[in-house]
Amino acid sequence: MDIYKDMDLIITNVKIVDANKDEYGIIIIEDGLIVSLDSASGAKGYRIINGKGLTAMPALVDTHAHFREPGFEYKETIETGSKAAVRGGYTTVLLMGNTNPPASSKEIIELVQEKARNIGLVDVIQCATVTSDIRGENISHLTSVLEATKFITDDGKGVMNDKIALDAMMIAKSKDATVISHAENHFFSNTDMRLAENLMTYRDIELARITGCKLHMAHVSTKEAIGRIIESKREGLNLTCEVTPHHLIGDNRIEYRVNPPLREREDVVALIEAIKEGYVDAIGTDHAPHSQEDKEKGAPGISGIETSFSICNTVLVKEHNISMSELSGIMSEKPAKILGIKKGLIKEGYAGDIVLVDEDASYIISSDEFVSKGKNTPFDGLSVYGKVMMTIKAGEVVYKGAEYDSR
């Protein structure tokens, strides 16, 4: 992989797309920030990247990923996860806290974020757990961990105890933190996963209404859950939500274990319609790499950060006529707002994080080509549209596909 360091960049001859624009021009990046979309005359000494035939978009922002470190490095590491992220066009990821030990202390949160900074490929924000060690019992650690992060979640389990969930939301409200809900009522996990998601979605929305905390609903998958979210948004609740690529392209005719599971076709249709109507805030990949052995034992999850753009471009843009600007909105701009970072737009003063894509390039997904340790995907062999050619972070090329030079 050819990586250029410490260079101011000019991207020329390129189609520029973000949530607010779709135009042709140039992008100038200096000292890691976008400084101009105007003429590059006199810009001698800059590295010039020819974007002819490509589309420049703000680099993607993932609101939901698992890099497995510490504790499960045989599944993924911060380094391999970062390499997978930039291959998928991402330069920012929000990591869940179900590591080993879990992210229930400032020390674990700071360890992960510092290691990611040293690797330097993506900006990592580490969630803390809502309950200590994700045991569902104790939240005494929250005051401390919320000094190191502004996001808490018991992703992978959810918080079953209503009073603990309420108290955690009250603390989050006082600290201006966001609660991320893994909506699953365990009493129904073995019998009715639809009811499990719906009941917990309803509960968490009502608790957020009472407390006024910021609530983000993770991996929404049912028509009932997205319907309640839409109703609550219309009422003005401080609520955001994400959907995953695999819940947009796959349904329960595919025998593959994820949590929440792949749903009925009517649920897929409801999610896509919610995107069209502007009610979905983000695409969260729920990148969940596993070893082959763990997957064979039934571990739920998809290694999806490298295929997210292609799947979303295929389903939403090519098949359902959503514009590239709208796609950029839910893959970059709105996720950046949720995370509170100045990214997600190609605009002066914003981070020089750019992804160059070929919107129309078709290819067949091959898990053997994944740089993630996790090769677990049900979409191996699937033909998709949209190829990430290059990823740029703060003006540095952190990923370049072989296809870029062979155009």
N, C-alpha and C positions, 0 to 999 in steps of 0.2 A: 504494500500500500504506500503510495507516494504522498507524503505529508509535508507541506510547506509551512515554515514557521516564521513568525515575526515579519510578516509582509503586509503592507497596505495593498488592497485589492481593488481592481475595477472589473466588473462583469459587464461585457459589452454584448450588443446584438441580441438581447434577450427579451422574452415576454415576461413581464412582471405582474404577478398576481398575489394579492392578499385579500383580506376581507372587504377592503374598500376600493380596490382598483384591479383593472385588467387592461394593461397597456404595454407598449413596447418602449424600451429605453435602455439605460445603463444604471448600474448601482456602484457607488463609490463607498468603500469602507476604509476608515482610518482609525488607528488605535482601538480597533475592536468595535467601533460604532459606525452605523450608516451616517454619512455626512451629506450625501447629495444623490439625487436621481437626475441630475442635469449633465451638461457637457463635460467630457473628461479632457478637454484640451489643456495642455500644459502639465498633465499629470505624469511627467517623466519619472521613471524609476519604479512605478507601481507594477505589481504583478498583474498581468491582464489575462482574464479568463474569458474565452470566447463562448458565449451562451447561445450561439446561433442554433435554431431548431429546438431549443429547450425552454422550459418555463422555470423562472426563479420564484420561489415561494419562501415565506418565513419558515425557518426550520421548525420541525414538528415538536409539539410539547405533549408529553404523555402524563396523564393524571393518575396512572395506575400501572405499576410494574413491580416485579419481584426479581432482584438480582441475587438473592439467596445467601449473601454473605453478611454477617458471619454465620458459620455453623453448617451450611449445606453447600460448601464449595464444590462438591462433586456434581451438583446440578448446574451451578453457575457461579461466577465470581463477579465482583464489581468491574474488573477489567474485561472479561468476556461479554458481560452484559452491556458495557459501554461500547464495545466494538460492534455488537449487534445493533445497538441503538443508532449509531451513526450510519451504519449500512442501511438502516430503515429510514433515514432522514431526520432522526430525532437528535436534539442537543440539550434537552431538558427532560428529566424524568422524576416523578414522585414515587418513591419506593415505599412499599408496605412494610409493616414492622414484624411480621411473623417469621423472624429469623431465629437463630439459636446461639446465644440467648436472645430473646425478643428485645425489641427496641423500647425497653421500659426504663431506660436510664439515659442521662445526658451523655455518659461515656460511650455507649453504643452508638447513639445518634451522631455524635461528633466524630467517632472513629470512621463510620461509613462515609460521612461527608468529606472528611479530610482525605481519605484514601481516594475518593472520586476526584477531588481537586488535584491530587498528585498525578493521577492518570491523565487528567486534562482533556478527555474527549467529550464528556457531557457534564452539564451542571446537574447535580443530584440534590434533591430535597428528601430527607428521610422523615417519614411519619413516626410518631410515637404510638405506642399502644394505648388504648383507652383504659384497659385494666392491666394491672401488673402481671406480666408474663402471660397475658391473654387467658387468665384463669377465670375471669368474670366476677371477681370477688372484691378487689381492692383498687381504689383510685388515688391513694395517698401520694403516689409518685407524680401526679399530673402537674402540680405547681412547679416542680423542678424541671420536668422534661419540656414544659411549655416555654422555658427560657431558651431552649435549643431549637425548637421547631414550632410551627403554627398549625400543624395537622395531626389529628389523632384518629386512630381506627383500630378496631380489632378484626381487620380483614382476615378472612379465612374461617372465622367463627361467628362474629357478631356478638353483641352484648345482650344476653337473655334477660337479666334482671332489670325490670322497669325502673326501679328506684335508682339503681346505679347508673343507668343510662341517663336519667333525668339529672342527677347530680353532676355527671360528667359534662353534660351540655351546659349546665349553669357555670361550671368552671371555665369551659371553653368560651362562653359568652363574655365572662369577666376578663379573659385574656385575649379577646379578639382572635380566637383560633377557630378552625373549621373542623367539624366532626364529619368523618367519612363513614357512611353506613354500609356495612355488609349485611344486607337485609335477608336474614334467614332465621326463622323460628325453628329451633331444634326439635320441638315436639312433633314437627311434621316432616323433618328432613328425610326420614326413611319411608314415608308413605305418600306425601304430597308436596313436592318441591314448589309447585305453583303457589299453594296456600302458604307455604313457609316464607316465600319471598313477599307475597302480597300483605300478609298480616304484619310483618316486621316493617315493611314500607309504610303502611298506614300508621303504625305506632311511632316510628321515628319522626315522621312528618308532624304528628300531633305534639310530640315532645318538643320539637323545634318551634312549633307555634307558641307553646307555653313559655319557653325559655328565651326565644328570640335569637338563638345561636345560629351561626352559619352552618348549614347542613348540605353535604354533597352526597348524593345517592350514587353508589358505585354499581357498575355492571348491571344496569336495569335491563330486564329481559322479558317481562310479561306485559301484555296489553293493559291489564288492570293496574299494574304498578305505574306504567308511564301515564295512564289516564289520571290517576290520583296526583301524580307530579304536575301534570298540566293544569289540573284544577287549582292546585295550591299555588302555582306560579301566577295564575290569573288573579288570585286573591292577594298577590303581592308578598308572599312568604319569601324569606331570605334563603332560597333553595336553588341548588344547581344539580345537574345530573350528567352522567356519562353512559354511553353504550359501547360495547366492544365490537370490533370488526367481525368476530366469529358469530355474534348474534345477529349480524346484518346479512351474512352470506349463507349461514348454515341453519338447518332446522332439525327436528328430531328424527328425520329420516336417516340422518347420519349417526351411526352408532359410535359415539365418542364421548368420553366422560369429561365434562367441565362443570364448574360450580359458579354460578347457576347453570343448569343444563341447557342444551340447545332446545328451543321451544317449538311450538306449533307454527305453521306457516303464517297464521293470522297474527301471531305475536311479532314476527319479522316485519310484516306489513305495517303494523301499528308503530313500530320503532322508526321505520323509514318515513312514515307520514309525519311523525313527531319532529323528525329532522327537517323535513320540508317546511313545516309550519314554524320552525325556529325555536322549538321548546327544548332541544337537546343542546347542552353546552359544550360537550367534549366527547372525543373518542378516547377512551381509556383502553389500552391494548390488553390489560390484564396478562401481560407477558409472564408466563408461569412455566419456566423450563424444568424438565424432569429428566432423570436418567431413564434409559430404556427399561431397566429392571423395575424402577419405581412405577413407571407408567403401566407395565404389565401387571403390577400388583393392584392397580386401580387408582393411582394418584390422579386427581382431577387437574386439568390445566392444559393450555396450549402455549407453545413457544411462538409468539405472534408479533414481536416488535419489528421484525425484518420484512414482514409481509403486509403490515397494516395499511400503508399508503396504497399499495397496489389493490388490495381487496376493497378499500373504501372508494378508490377511484373507479374501479370496475362496477361495483354495485350502485353507488350513488350518482356518479357523473355519467358513466357510459349507459347504464341501464335505466336510471330514474331521472335523468336530465337535471340534476342538481348542478349548479355552476361551480367552476373551480374556485371562485371567490367564496361561495358558501362553504365549500369543503375546507378551504383555508381557515374560515372562521371557526369551525369546530375542531380542527386539528392543530391550530396555532393560536389565533387571537383570543378566543374565549378561554381555552385552557390556561394561557398565560395570565389572564385576568384572575382566574381562580387561584393561581399560585402567587399572585401579587408581584409579578416580575415584568420588567420593561422589554418584553419580547413579543413576537407574534404578529408584527406588522413590518412591512418594508417602508420605513419612514425615518426621516432624519432624527437622530438622537436615540433611536432604538438599537438594540444589540445587532451586531453584524453577523447574525446567525441565519444562514440561507441554505435552502436545499434546491438543487437543480434537478428537475425531473423531465423525462420524456413522457408526456401525457399519453401518447398513442402507442408506445412500444409495448408489444405483447411478448409474454414469456411464460414459461411453465414453472410453477413453484417446485423447487427441489430442496428438500430438507438437508440433503447431503452438502449443499452449498452454504447452509447457515453457519455463521461464525459463533453464534450462541452454542453453548454446550448442549442445550436442549434441542433435540431434533423432533420433538413431539408435536405433530400437527396432523389434522385430518385432511389438510388441503394439499398434501404432496401430490404432484401431478396435475394440479388445477391450472388452467390457462387464465391469465389475468392481464389487465392493461395498466400501464404506468410503471416506469422504472426509475428508481433513484440513481442518478448519475454521479452526483457529488454532494457532499455535505460540508458546510463551512461554519465554523464556530468562532465568533469574535474575530473574523477576518482570516482565520487559518483553515486551510483545507484539512479536514480530519478524516474524510473518506472520499475516494475516487474510484468508481467502478471501471473495470477494463473497457466497458462499452463506450466510455467517454472519448477515449483516444481513437477508437476504431470507427467513429461515426463517419 
